[in-house]
């Protein structure tokens, strides 16, 4: 499914997603990915419960973090939510397809947003 909006070529956008994979500005990522502004990188997690320090580096650079939790919506456990307290951004958890679409919309609006995406399996 192609979901690419028209925006500056400097910004990273999610062009498509499929089982276990994302295509971002022509580059294919197998597995979880962290995307924001002009950067897209592998996100070193194996499941929704492994939210890690890579997220901490986003503090001060974004206003919203979207977490794509896989094929279905999941609630961020209190222990995980506590990790984000004190950071300068809000966190929204949703299924990965919704996170991909929402990221592209917010990015195309010029918002400071990041998406931490676990692929749909």
ABEGO torsion letter per residue (X at the ends): XBABBBBBAABBBBABBBBGBBBBGGBBBBEBBBBBEABBBBBBBABAAABBAAAAAABGABABBBBBAEABBBBBBAAAAAAABGBABBBBBBBAAAAAAAAAAAAAAGBBBBBBBBBBX
